[in-house]
Amino acid sequence: MGRKFFVGGNWKCTGTTEEVKKIVSNLNDAQVPSFDVVEVVVSPPYVFLPLVKNSLRPDFHVAAQNCWVKKGGAFTGEVSAEMLVNLGIPWVILGHSERRSLLNESNEFVGDKVAYALSQGLKVIACVGETLEQREAGSTMEVVAAQTKAIAARVSNWADVVLAYEPVWAIGTGKVHSELRKWLHANTSPEVAATTRIIYGGSVNGANCKELGAKPDVDGFLVGGASLKPEFIDIIKAAEVKKSAFLIFSVSSFSLPCLYESFLDLGFVSYSAPETKFMVFDVCVSMGSCFSAIIKGSNTKYAGKNGNDKSGSSSKVSSFTVPSTPRTQGEILQSSNLKSFSFSELKAATRNFRPDSVLGEGGFGCVFKGWIDEHSSTAAKPGTGTVIAVKKLHQESSQGHQEWLAEINYLGQLSHPNLVKLIGYCLEDDHRLLVYECMPKGSLENHLFRGRAGASYFQPLSWNLRMKVALDAAKGLEYLHSDKAKVIYRDFKASNILLDSNYRAKLSDFGLAKDGPTGSKSHVSTRIMGTYGYAAPEYLATGHLTAKSDVYSFGVVLLEMLSGRRAIDKNRPSKEHNLVEWARPYLSSKRKIFQVMDARIQGQYSSSDALKTANLAIQCLSAEPKYRPNMEVVVKALEQLQNSHDNDGSKGSRGENPQRVDRSSSNGPKYHRKNVNKAPSGKPASYAGPYMSPLRT
């Protein structure tokens, strides 16, 4: 059996009898993935354990929130493992951060509790995690490894243990999970590393659960406050993302430890591989050949990830090779365009990474504003010299190092007006930093969405600026897909489109970029990565990555610009959570298109322009990749749209309305226009496929 997705609900010290009954009733009525997809365990306060156990649906289980370290007796206020077993409670949560930090439960004490609970037949959700102070001190893995070590020293059978990374600071990226799995592999066994579920116990909610759940080494969640709310159902449903997001092959007839270690050495499998399944990435080979190589064992000669031969004899399997990916693995490629900064130089340039100089923060780390001398590139006084943006990698991030390396090796080699400029980097001890040109207008995401939250600094972009940004971003993608670059971006989204002082759009963050297919290959097979809501459906289903995957993502962002809505927004009614699914029926209708358009730019565009842009989005979002236009066609379509707009003399961005809208009709608005956009001269852009030209309406 593979690693089944796990969702735990920790109700903590909350609830009355009536409230608990209502929560249980909601859970019983919920439509969720089946038990073979997700295991759900809820943990009410002790006094409600019998009530919940006796009334909860049979495919959900119940956990206690703690139990004593040994057999019961004269221990006031405690509950023993034997008592829980007598009640028929199968699970218990141990080592929770609140008990570690508030009650000073030591690592050894927690380890003893885990061992005793297992000995009495309970299954254990064992919690580990650091405090905010420990994280800021850069000691995350030191702390978490010590906590896990205390459990491993007392536990020989991990089959009934779920490891919950539950940081006290309550923000996670999924990267510590990867490090934890590596620790298990090195300090317990490959089988334990492959089979133990590692879940996230931080601030999980309905809005972020799918993105977190799709991360390779996150096997589920331990949910706090959100488990008391209706959104807990959405969190359970995140298991479907994991189910469909990875390309998995079952190899249950082979010995797990042998297969796991061999695939790991070959570089074909990540640490998230289930017990009898493997997630294959970065190569496109015959699976039969892979299995043949593994089964032959000592009779097989193959190249490891570092390129060294690992031989048992002179026999070779010639039917496959391990292709190199030089821009994402290994060392920094030589580039005369990049400066190597020292850590002290960047520390001075950012004024010791002062909190008030933070421009943004993400899973990679923080971005700080700094200043360097234009000629010498040394630190300059604030307000003088060249303004830079310094991205500082979280030191505990292993996957982040690979993304950091990819960023250098792509942006260090590529140059285009619509790609953000990488000035240099820092590689010193454990420090990993990147230095970019500063993009003072921030991200497209901020201008589209942050204004809605009351942030007056970000003004909604006008129609004209949105179309300019769309064209700039399209040109950036067109260059990446060209023969000069042959790169698949893989993470095209509004937050990765940055704007300079003139609102020129540039693509940033190349941490997930991949070299495109070479020779006769039609695609690259790879681990599924990216951002939920933007990834192409065929990529999620098969792991096959092509330039058309980026085209789909472009269509999503174009739709975000039209509507002013996020690709995924759990704050909207359930039928409107997914922008593409909700908007698709309206995009080709002259009567319905207004229901999609952003009300903040009403009157700045003609209905013809709106329909043409919507039609381009529809084609980019085609379910079949072969029916999506390439980015060269998209650029031509947007240029034609811009030329048509300019020729009409429309002044939408200055507040003049090229159309008069009559909303008196119950069937929607009627448009009355004197200057209808005329089709540009010459042939419209076309491509192989059954659909119309992007600019035909």
C-alpha positions as CSV (number, residue, x, y, z in Angstrom):
1,M,0.0,0.0,0.0
2,G,1.4,3.4,-0.9
3,R,1.4,6.6,1.1
4,K,-2.2,7.5,1.4
5,F,-3.0,11.2,1.8
6,F,-3.8,12.0,5.5
7,V,-5.9,14.9,6.9
8,G,-6.2,15.3,10.6
9,G,-8.5,17.8,12.3
10,N,-7.3,19.0,15.8
11,W,-10.2,20.6,17.5
12,K,-8.1,21.5,20.5
13,C,-9.8,22.9,23.6
14,T,-12.9,24.0,21.8
15,G,-16.6,23.3,21.5
16,T,-19.9,22.6,23.3
17,T,-22.0,19.4,22.9
18,E,-24.2,21.1,20.4
19,E,-21.3,22.6,18.4
20,V,-19.6,19.2,18.3
21,K,-22.8,17.6,17.0
22,K,-23.1,20.2,14.3
23,I,-19.5,19.7,13.2
24,V,-20.0,15.9,13.1
25,S,-23.3,16.3,11.1
26,N,-21.5,18.5,8.5
27,L,-18.7,15.9,8.2
28,N,-21.2,13.1,7.8
29,D,-23.0,14.9,5.0
30,A,-19.9,15.9,3.1
31,Q,-19.0,14.5,-0.3
32,V,-15.3,13.8,-0.1
33,P,-12.8,11.5,-1.8
34,S,-13.0,7.8,-0.9
35,F,-11.0,6.1,1.9
36,D,-8.6,4.6,-0.6
37,V,-7.6,8.2,-1.6
38,V,-7.6,10.0,1.8
39,E,-7.5,9.0,5.5
40,V,-9.4,11.5,7.7
41,V,-8.9,11.6,11.5
42,V,-10.5,14.2,13.8
43,S,-9.4,14.9,17.3
44,P,-12.0,16.4,19.6
45,P,-11.4,17.3,23.3
46,Y,-11.4,14.2,25.6
47,V,-14.9,14.7,27.0
48,F,-16.3,14.4,23.4
49,L,-14.4,11.3,22.3
50,P,-17.2,8.8,22.9
51,L,-19.8,11.1,21.3
52,V,-17.8,11.7,18.2
53,K,-16.7,8.1,17.9
54,N,-20.3,6.8,18.1
55,S,-21.8,9.3,15.7
56,L,-19.1,9.9,13.1
57,R,-19.2,8.3,9.7
58,P,-17.4,5.0,9.5
59,D,-14.7,6.1,7.0
60,F,-13.5,8.8,9.3
61,H,-11.5,8.0,12.5
62,V,-11.0,9.6,15.9
63,A,-7.8,10.7,17.7
64,A,-7.1,11.8,21.2
65,Q,-5.1,14.9,21.7
66,N,-2.6,13.4,24.1
67,C,-2.0,10.4,26.4
68,W,0.3,9.6,29.3
69,V,3.8,8.2,28.9
70,K,3.1,4.9,30.8
71,K,0.4,2.7,32.2
72,G,-2.3,4.7,34.1
73,G,-2.4,5.1,37.8
74,A,-1.9,8.0,40.2
75,F,-1.4,10.7,37.6
76,T,-4.0,13.4,38.1
77,G,-5.5,14.9,34.9
78,E,-3.9,12.4,32.5
79,V,-5.4,9.8,30.2
80,S,-3.6,6.6,29.5
81,A,-3.1,4.7,26.2
82,E,-5.0,1.8,27.7
83,M,-8.1,4.0,28.4
84,L,-8.1,5.1,24.8
85,V,-7.8,1.6,23.5
86,N,-10.7,0.6,25.8
87,L,-12.8,3.4,24.3
88,G,-12.0,2.2,20.8
89,I,-10.0,5.3,19.9
90,P,-7.4,4.3,17.3
91,W,-5.2,7.4,17.1
92,V,-3.5,9.9,19.4
93,I,-1.6,13.2,18.8
94,L,1.7,13.4,20.7
95,G,4.4,16.1,20.9
96,H,2.2,18.9,19.7
97,S,4.1,22.3,19.7
98,E,1.8,23.7,22.3
99,R,2.7,21.0,24.8
100,R,6.4,21.2,23.9
101,S,6.6,25.0,24.3
102,L,4.1,25.6,27.1
103,L,4.5,22.4,29.2
104,N,8.2,21.9,28.4
105,E,7.8,18.4,27.1
106,S,11.4,17.3,26.1
107,N,12.3,15.4,23.0
108,E,13.1,12.3,25.0
109,F,9.7,12.5,26.9
110,V,7.8,12.8,23.6
111,G,9.8,9.9,22.2
112,D,8.9,7.7,25.3
113,K,5.2,8.7,24.9
114,V,5.2,7.7,21.2
115,A,6.9,4.4,21.9
116,Y,4.5,3.5,24.7
117,A,1.3,4.5,22.8
118,L,2.5,2.3,19.9
119,S,3.1,-0.6,22.2
120,Q,-0.5,-0.5,23.4
121,G,-1.8,-0.6,19.8
122,L,-2.5,3.1,19.2
123,K,-1.5,4.8,16.0
124,V,0.4,8.1,16.5
125,I,0.5,11.5,14.9
126,A,4.0,12.5,16.1
127,C,4.6,16.3,16.0
128,V,7.9,18.1,15.4
129,G,8.6,21.7,14.6
130,E,10.7,24.8,15.6
131,T,9.8,28.1,17.2
132,L,10.0,31.4,15.3
133,E,13.2,32.3,17.2
134,Q,14.8,29.0,16.2
135,R,13.7,29.5,12.6
136,E,15.2,33.0,12.4
137,A,18.4,31.7,13.9
138,G,18.7,29.3,11.0
139,S,18.4,26.2,13.2
140,T,15.2,24.7,11.8
141,M,16.7,21.3,10.7
142,E,18.9,21.0,13.7
143,V,15.8,21.3,16.0
144,V,13.5,19.1,13.9
145,A,16.2,16.5,13.4
146,A,16.8,16.3,17.2
147,Q,13.1,15.9,17.8
148,T,12.8,13.2,15.2
149,K,15.9,11.4,16.4
150,A,14.4,11.1,19.9
151,I,11.4,9.3,18.3
152,A,13.5,7.1,16.0
153,A,15.7,6.0,19.0
154,R,12.6,4.4,20.6
155,V,10.6,3.3,17.6
156,S,11.6,0.4,15.4
157,N,8.3,0.0,13.4
158,W,7.1,3.2,11.8
159,A,4.1,1.6,10.1
160,D,1.6,3.3,12.5
161,V,3.4,6.7,12.8
162,V,2.4,9.8,10.9
163,L,5.1,12.6,11.2
164,A,3.5,16.1,11.4
165,Y,5.9,19.0,10.8
166,E,4.1,21.6,12.9
167,P,6.2,24.8,13.3
168,V,5.2,27.1,16.1
169,W,5.5,30.0,13.7
170,A,2.8,28.4,11.6
171,I,4.0,29.1,8.1
172,G,5.4,26.4,5.8
173,T,6.6,25.9,2.3
174,G,6.9,22.1,2.1
175,K,10.7,22.2,1.9
176,V,11.3,21.0,5.4
177,H,9.3,17.9,4.6
178,S,11.9,17.0,1.9
179,E,14.7,17.5,4.4
180,L,12.9,15.3,7.0
181,R,12.5,12.5,4.5
182,K,16.2,12.7,3.7
183,W,16.9,12.5,7.4
184,L,14.8,9.4,7.7
185,H,16.5,7.8,4.7
186,A,19.9,8.4,6.2
187,N,19.1,7.6,9.9
188,T,16.4,4.9,9.8
189,S,16.1,3.1,6.4
190,P,15.1,3.8,2.8
191,E,11.8,1.9,3.4
192,V,10.9,4.1,6.4
193,A,11.7,7.2,4.3
194,A,9.6,6.0,1.4
195,T,6.6,4.9,3.4
196,T,6.2,7.3,6.4
197,R,3.7,10.0,5.8
198,I,5.0,13.5,6.6
199,I,2.2,16.0,6.9
200,Y,2.1,19.7,7.4
201,G,0.6,21.1,10.6
202,G,0.9,24.8,10.1
203,S,-1.7,27.4,8.9
204,V,-3.6,25.2,6.4
205,N,-6.8,26.6,5.1
206,G,-9.2,26.2,2.1
207,A,-7.3,28.7,0.1
208,N,-3.8,27.2,0.3
209,C,-4.4,23.5,0.8
210,K,-4.3,22.5,-2.8
211,E,-1.0,24.3,-3.4
212,L,0.6,22.8,-0.3
213,G,-0.9,19.4,-0.9
214,A,0.6,19.2,-4.3
215,K,4.1,19.5,-3.0
216,P,6.0,16.2,-3.5
217,D,6.9,15.5,0.1
218,V,3.7,16.8,1.8
219,D,1.4,13.8,2.4
220,G,-1.4,15.7,4.1
221,F,-2.3,18.1,6.9
222,L,-2.9,18.4,10.6
223,V,-5.4,21.2,10.6
224,G,-6.2,23.5,13.6
225,G,-8.9,26.1,13.6
226,A,-10.0,25.5,10.0
227,S,-11.0,21.9,11.0
228,L,-13.9,23.5,12.9
229,K,-15.2,25.3,9.8
230,P,-16.9,24.2,6.5
231,E,-13.6,24.8,4.6
232,F,-12.3,21.6,6.3
233,I,-14.1,19.7,3.6
234,D,-12.2,21.6,0.9
235,I,-9.0,20.7,2.7
236,I,-9.9,17.0,2.6
237,K,-10.6,17.3,-1.1
238,A,-7.1,18.5,-1.6
239,A,-6.2,14.8,-1.7
240,E,-7.6,14.7,-5.2
241,V,-4.8,17.2,-6.3
242,K,-2.2,14.8,-5.0
243,K,-3.9,11.9,-6.7
244,S,-4.0,13.5,-10.1
245,A,-0.8,15.6,-9.9
246,F,1.9,13.1,-10.2
247,L,2.9,10.6,-12.9
248,I,3.1,7.3,-10.9
249,F,4.0,3.8,-11.9
250,S,3.2,0.8,-9.8
251,V,5.9,-1.7,-9.2
252,S,4.4,-3.7,-6.4
253,S,6.0,-7.0,-7.4
254,F,9.5,-5.8,-6.6
255,S,11.4,-5.4,-3.4
256,L,10.8,-1.8,-2.2
257,P,14.2,-1.0,-0.5
258,C,16.2,-2.2,-3.5
259,L,14.0,-0.4,-6.0
260,Y,13.8,2.8,-3.9
261,E,17.5,3.2,-3.4
262,S,18.3,2.3,-7.0
263,F,15.8,4.8,-8.4
264,L,17.0,7.4,-6.0
265,D,20.6,6.9,-7.1
266,L,19.6,7.0,-10.7
267,G,17.9,10.3,-10.1
268,F,14.5,9.0,-11.4
269,V,12.6,9.3,-8.1
270,S,12.1,11.9,-5.5
271,Y,11.8,11.3,-1.8
272,S,8.0,11.4,-2.1
273,A,7.8,8.0,-3.8
274,P,5.1,5.8,-2.1
275,E,5.9,2.3,-0.9
276,T,5.2,0.6,-4.2
277,K,5.0,3.5,-6.5
278,F,7.6,5.9,-7.9
279,M,7.3,9.4,-9.1
280,V,9.5,9.7,-12.2
281,F,10.9,13.0,-13.3
282,D,13.5,14.8,-15.4
283,V,13.8,11.9,-17.9
284,C,11.8,10.5,-20.8
285,V,12.7,6.9,-21.1
286,S,11.2,3.4,-21.5
287,M,9.9,2.3,-18.1
288,G,10.6,-1.3,-19.1
289,S,14.3,-0.4,-19.7
290,C,14.4,1.3,-16.3
291,F,13.0,-1.8,-14.5
292,S,15.4,-4.0,-16.5
293,A,18.3,-2.0,-15.3
294,I,17.2,-2.2,-11.7
295,I,16.4,-5.9,-11.7
296,K,19.8,-6.8,-13.1
297,G,21.3,-5.2,-10.0
298,S,25.0,-6.1,-9.9
299,N,25.0,-6.8,-13.6
300,T,24.1,-3.3,-14.5
301,K,26.3,-0.4,-15.2
302,Y,24.8,3.0,-15.1
303,A,25.6,6.7,-14.6
304,G,24.6,8.2,-11.3
305,K,23.5,11.8,-10.9
306,N,27.0,13.0,-10.5
307,G,28.1,11.3,-13.7
308,N,30.3,8.7,-12.1
309,D,30.0,5.1,-13.2
310,K,28.5,2.7,-10.6
311,S,29.4,-0.7,-11.9
312,G,28.9,-4.3,-10.8
313,S,30.4,-5.8,-13.9
314,S,31.0,-4.9,-17.5
315,S,27.4,-5.6,-18.6
316,K,25.5,-2.5,-19.8
317,V,21.9,-1.7,-20.4
318,S,22.2,0.3,-23.6
319,S,18.5,1.0,-24.1
320,F,18.5,4.1,-22.0
321,T,20.8,6.8,-20.7
322,V,20.4,9.5,-18.0
323,P,20.3,12.8,-19.8
324,S,21.9,15.7,-18.1
325,T,20.1,19.0,-17.3
326,P,23.0,21.4,-17.1
327,R,21.0,24.4,-16.2
328,T,19.3,22.9,-13.2
329,Q,21.8,20.5,-11.8
330,G,25.5,20.8,-10.9
331,E,27.5,23.9,-10.8
332,I,27.0,27.5,-11.9
333,L,27.5,27.9,-15.7
334,Q,30.1,30.5,-16.6
335,S,28.7,33.8,-17.6
336,S,30.6,37.1,-18.0
337,N,27.3,39.0,-17.4
338,L,27.0,38.2,-13.7
339,K,28.9,39.6,-10.7
340,S,29.7,37.4,-7.8
341,F,28.9,39.4,-4.6
342,S,30.2,38.6,-1.1
343,F,27.7,38.3,1.7
344,S,29.1,41.3,3.4
345,E,28.6,43.4,0.3
346,L,25.0,42.5,0.1
347,K,24.5,42.9,3.8
348,A,25.8,46.5,3.5
349,A,23.8,47.2,0.4
350,T,20.6,46.3,2.1
351,R,21.5,47.9,5.5
352,N,21.8,44.5,7.2
353,F,18.7,43.2,5.6
354,R,16.5,45.6,7.6
355,P,12.9,44.6,7.9
356,D,11.7,47.9,6.6
357,S,13.5,47.2,3.3
358,V,11.6,44.0,2.6
359,L,9.9,44.1,-0.9
360,G,8.3,40.7,-0.7
361,E,8.4,37.2,0.7
362,G,7.6,33.8,-0.7
363,G,8.5,30.1,-0.3
364,F,12.0,30.8,-1.5
365,G,12.8,33.5,1.0
366,C,12.7,37.3,1.4
367,V,13.4,40.0,-1.2
368,F,15.2,43.2,0.1
369,K,15.7,46.6,-1.4
370,G,19.3,47.7,-1.7
371,W,21.6,50.2,-3.4
372,I,24.9,49.6,-5.2
373,D,27.3,52.0,-7.0
374,E,26.6,52.1,-10.7
375,H,30.2,51.5,-11.7
376,S,31.9,49.6,-8.9
377,S,28.8,47.6,-7.8
378,T,29.8,48.2,-4.2
379,A,27.3,49.2,-1.6
380,A,26.0,52.7,-1.9
381,K,24.0,55.0,0.5
382,P,20.2,54.7,0.3
383,G,18.8,56.9,-2.4
384,T,22.1,56.9,-4.4
385,G,23.4,54.7,-7.1
386,T,21.5,51.8,-8.6
387,V,18.5,50.4,-6.8
388,I,18.6,46.6,-6.6
389,A,16.4,43.8,-5.3
390,V,18.2,41.1,-3.3
391,K,16.5,37.7,-2.9
392,K,17.8,35.8,0.1
393,L,17.2,32.0,0.2
394,H,15.9,30.4,3.4
395,Q,18.9,28.4,4.7
396,E,16.8,25.3,5.4
397,S,15.6,25.0,1.9
398,S,17.2,22.2,-0.2
399,Q,14.8,22.4,-3.1
400,G,15.3,26.2,-3.0
401,H,19.0,25.6,-3.7
402,Q,18.1,23.9,-7.0
403,E,15.7,26.7,-7.9
404,W,18.4,29.3,-7.0
405,L,20.9,27.5,-9.3
406,A,18.4,27.3,-12.1
407,E,17.6,31.0,-11.8
408,I,21.3,31.8,-12.2
409,N,21.9,29.4,-15.0
410,Y,18.9,30.6,-17.0
411,L,18.9,34.4,-16.4
412,G,22.7,34.3,-16.6
413,Q,22.6,33.0,-20.1
414,L,19.4,34.7,-21.4
415,S,18.8,38.3,-22.2
416,H,15.6,40.0,-23.5
417,P,13.8,43.2,-22.8
418,N,10.9,41.3,-21.2
419,L,13.0,39.1,-18.9
420,V,14.0,40.6,-15.5
421,K,17.7,41.3,-15.4
422,L,19.9,39.3,-13.0
423,I,22.8,41.4,-11.9
424,G,24.7,38.8,-9.8
425,Y,24.6,36.3,-7.0
426,C,26.2,35.3,-3.7
427,L,27.4,31.8,-2.9
428,E,29.2,31.9,0.5
429,D,29.0,29.3,3.2
430,D,25.3,28.5,3.7
431,H,24.2,31.8,2.1
432,R,22.4,31.8,-1.3
433,L,21.4,35.2,-2.7
434,L,20.4,36.6,-6.0
435,V,20.7,40.3,-7.1
436,Y,18.2,41.7,-9.7
437,E,17.3,45.0,-11.2
438,C,14.6,46.6,-9.1
439,M,11.1,46.6,-10.6
440,P,9.5,49.6,-8.8
441,K,5.9,49.0,-9.9
442,G,5.8,45.5,-8.3
443,S,4.0,42.5,-9.7
444,L,1.0,42.2,-11.9
445,E,-0.7,40.3,-9.1
446,N,-0.5,43.3,-6.8
447,H,-2.1,45.6,-9.3
448,L,-4.9,43.1,-10.2
449,F,-5.8,41.8,-6.8
450,R,-4.2,43.7,-3.9
451,G,-6.3,46.9,-4.5
452,R,-9.4,44.9,-3.8
453,A,-8.2,44.3,-0.2
454,G,-8.1,48.1,0.4
455,A,-4.4,48.7,-0.4
456,S,-4.5,52.1,-1.9
457,Y,-0.9,51.9,-3.1
458,F,-1.8,49.5,-5.9
459,Q,-4.2,51.1,-8.3
460,P,-6.1,48.9,-10.7
461,L,-4.5,48.8,-14.2
462,S,-6.4,50.4,-17.0
463,W,-7.5,48.4,-20.0
464,N,-4.7,49.8,-22.2
465,L,-2.0,49.0,-19.5
466,R,-3.4,45.5,-19.1
467,M,-3.1,44.8,-22.9
468,K,0.4,46.3,-22.9
469,V,1.4,44.0,-20.0
470,A,-0.2,41.1,-21.8
471,L,1.8,41.8,-25.0
472,D,5.1,42.3,-23.0
473,A,4.7,39.1,-21.1
474,A,3.8,37.2,-24.4
475,K,7.0,38.5,-26.0
476,G,9.0,37.2,-23.1
477,L,7.4,33.8,-23.4
478,E,7.8,33.9,-27.2
479,Y,11.6,34.5,-26.7
480,L,11.9,31.6,-24.3
481,H,10.2,29.2,-26.7
482,S,12.3,30.4,-29.7
483,D,15.2,28.4,-31.1
484,K,17.5,30.9,-29.5
485,A,16.5,29.8,-26.0
486,K,14.3,26.6,-26.1
487,V,13.1,27.0,-22.6
488,I,9.8,26.1,-21.0
489,Y,9.0,28.5,-18.2
490,R,6.7,26.2,-16.2
491,D,5.5,28.9,-13.7
492,F,3.8,31.6,-15.7
493,K,1.5,33.5,-13.3
494,A,0.6,37.0,-12.3
495,S,3.0,37.2,-9.3
496,N,6.0,36.3,-11.6
497,I,5.2,39.2,-14.0
498,L,7.0,42.3,-12.7
499,L,6.6,45.9,-13.9
500,D,9.2,48.6,-14.2
501,S,8.7,52.3,-13.8
502,N,7.2,52.5,-17.3
503,Y,4.9,49.5,-16.7
504,R,7.1,47.4,-19.0
505,A,6.4,43.8,-18.0
506,K,9.2,41.3,-17.4
507,L,9.2,37.7,-16.5
508,S,10.9,36.7,-13.2
509,D,11.6,33.6,-11.1
510,F,13.1,30.9,-13.3
511,G,13.5,28.4,-10.5
512,L,11.1,25.9,-12.2
513,A,12.2,26.5,-15.8
514,K,13.2,23.5,-17.9
515,D,15.1,23.0,-21.1
516,G,12.7,22.2,-23.9
517,P,12.7,18.9,-25.8
518,T,15.5,18.2,-28.2
519,G,15.9,16.1,-31.3
520,S,12.8,14.1,-32.2
521,K,11.2,14.4,-28.7
522,S,7.9,16.1,-28.5
523,H,7.9,16.8,-24.8
524,V,9.9,16.6,-21.6
525,S,8.8,14.2,-18.9
526,T,9.2,15.8,-15.5
527,R,8.0,16.0,-11.9
528,I,4.8,18.1,-11.7
529,M,5.7,21.5,-10.2
530,G,4.2,24.9,-10.5
531,T,1.2,26.7,-9.1
532,Y,-2.3,25.2,-8.9
533,G,-4.8,27.0,-11.2
534,Y,-2.2,27.8,-13.8
535,A,-0.8,24.4,-14.8
536,A,-2.1,22.8,-18.0
537,P,-4.4,19.8,-17.5
538,E,-2.3,17.4,-19.6
539,Y,0.8,18.3,-17.6
540,L,-1.0,17.5,-14.3
541,A,-2.3,14.3,-15.8
542,T,0.9,12.9,-17.5
543,G,3.9,15.0,-16.4
544,H,4.5,15.7,-20.1
545,L,5.8,19.3,-20.4
546,T,5.7,21.3,-23.7
547,A,5.8,24.9,-24.7
548,K,2.0,24.6,-25.1
549,S,1.9,24.1,-21.3
550,D,3.1,27.7,-20.9
551,V,0.5,28.8,-23.5
552,Y,-2.3,27.5,-21.2
553,S,-0.8,29.3,-18.2
554,F,-0.7,32.5,-20.4
555,G,-4.4,32.0,-21.1
556,V,-5.2,31.8,-17.4
557,V,-3.3,35.1,-16.7
558,L,-5.0,36.8,-19.7
559,L,-8.3,35.8,-18.2
560,E,-7.2,37.2,-14.8
561,M,-6.5,40.5,-16.5
562,L,-9.9,40.5,-18.2
563,S,-11.8,39.7,-15.1
564,G,-9.8,41.0,-12.2
565,R,-10.3,37.6,-10.5
566,R,-7.7,35.2,-9.2
567,A,-7.2,31.8,-11.0
568,I,-8.3,30.1,-7.7
569,D,-10.4,32.1,-5.2
570,K,-12.0,30.1,-2.4
571,N,-13.6,33.3,-1.0
572,R,-16.1,33.2,-3.9
573,P,-19.2,31.0,-4.2
574,S,-18.2,27.3,-4.8
575,K,-19.1,27.4,-8.5
576,E,-16.7,30.4,-9.0
577,H,-13.7,29.0,-7.1
578,N,-11.9,28.0,-10.4
579,L,-11.8,31.0,-12.8
580,V,-11.3,29.0,-16.0
581,E,-14.2,26.7,-15.3
582,W,-16.5,29.5,-14.2
583,A,-15.7,31.9,-17.1
584,R,-15.4,29.5,-20.0
585,P,-19.2,29.5,-20.9
586,Y,-19.3,33.3,-21.0
587,L,-16.2,34.1,-23.1
588,S,-17.5,33.6,-26.5
589,S,-20.9,35.2,-26.0
590,K,-21.5,38.9,-26.9
591,R,-24.3,39.0,-24.4
592,K,-22.5,37.2,-21.6
593,I,-18.9,38.5,-21.9
594,F,-19.7,41.5,-19.7
595,Q,-20.3,39.2,-16.8
596,V,-16.6,38.2,-16.9
597,M,-15.1,41.7,-17.4
598,D,-13.6,43.6,-14.4
599,A,-16.1,46.3,-13.3
600,R,-13.2,48.6,-12.4
601,I,-12.3,49.1,-16.1
602,Q,-15.9,49.4,-17.4
603,G,-16.1,51.9,-20.3
604,Q,-12.4,51.7,-21.2
605,Y,-12.7,49.1,-24.0
606,S,-15.0,48.3,-26.9
607,S,-17.1,45.1,-26.9
608,S,-15.2,44.1,-30.0
609,D,-11.8,44.3,-28.2
610,A,-13.2,42.4,-25.2
611,L,-14.5,39.6,-27.4
612,K,-11.3,39.4,-29.4
613,T,-9.2,39.2,-26.2
614,A,-11.6,36.7,-24.7
615,N,-11.4,34.6,-27.8
616,L,-7.6,34.5,-27.6
617,A,-7.9,33.4,-24.0
618,I,-10.3,30.6,-25.0
619,Q,-7.8,29.2,-27.6
620,C,-4.9,29.4,-25.2
621,L,-7.0,27.4,-22.7
622,S,-7.9,24.7,-25.2
623,A,-8.0,21.3,-23.5
624,E,-6.0,19.8,-26.4
625,P,-2.5,21.3,-26.6
626,K,-2.4,21.0,-30.4
627,Y,-5.3,23.4,-30.7
628,R,-3.5,26.1,-28.6
629,P,-1.7,28.8,-30.6
630,N,2.0,29.1,-30.2
631,M,3.3,32.3,-28.5
632,E,4.4,33.8,-31.8
633,V,0.8,33.7,-32.9
634,V,-0.3,35.1,-29.6
635,V,2.1,38.0,-29.9
636,K,0.8,38.8,-33.4
637,A,-2.8,38.7,-32.2
638,L,-2.1,41.1,-29.3
639,E,-0.2,43.4,-31.6
640,Q,-3.1,43.4,-34.1
641,L,-5.4,44.2,-31.2
642,Q,-3.3,47.0,-30.1
643,N,-2.9,48.4,-33.6
644,S,-6.7,48.2,-34.1
645,H,-7.3,50.0,-30.9
646,D,-4.8,52.8,-31.8
647,N,-6.3,53.2,-35.3
648,D,-9.7,53.7,-33.8
649,G,-8.4,56.6,-31.7
650,S,-9.9,55.2,-28.5
651,K,-8.9,57.0,-25.4
652,G,-10.0,54.5,-22.8
653,S,-7.0,55.0,-20.6
654,R,-7.8,58.7,-20.3
655,G,-11.3,58.1,-19.1
656,E,-13.1,58.7,-22.5
657,N,-15.7,56.1,-23.2
658,P,-15.7,54.6,-26.8
659,Q,-19.0,52.9,-26.1
660,R,-22.4,53.7,-24.6
661,V,-23.9,50.9,-22.5
662,D,-27.6,50.5,-22.1
663,R,-28.2,48.3,-19.0
664,S,-32.0,48.7,-19.1
665,S,-32.4,45.3,-20.8
666,S,-32.9,42.3,-18.6
667,N,-30.9,40.3,-21.1
668,G,-27.7,42.2,-20.4
669,P,-26.1,45.4,-21.8
670,K,-26.6,46.6,-25.3
671,Y,-23.6,48.3,-26.9
672,H,-24.0,51.3,-29.2
673,R,-20.8,52.4,-30.9
674,K,-20.0,54.9,-33.6
675,N,-16.4,53.7,-34.1
676,V,-16.4,50.0,-34.4
677,N,-13.0,48.4,-34.4
678,K,-12.2,47.4,-38.0
679,A,-10.2,44.3,-38.8
680,P,-6.6,45.1,-39.6
681,S,-5.4,44.7,-43.2
682,G,-3.7,41.6,-44.2
683,K,-4.3,38.0,-43.2
684,P,-5.2,37.3,-39.6
685,A,-2.8,35.1,-37.6
686,S,-3.6,31.5,-38.0
687,Y,-2.4,28.1,-36.9
688,A,-3.0,24.4,-37.4
689,G,-6.3,23.6,-35.7
690,P,-10.1,23.7,-36.2
691,Y,-10.7,27.0,-34.4
692,M,-11.0,30.5,-35.8
693,S,-8.2,33.1,-35.9
694,P,-7.6,34.6,-32.4
695,L,-8.9,38.0,-33.5
696,R,-12.1,36.9,-35.3
697,T,-15.3,37.4,-33.4
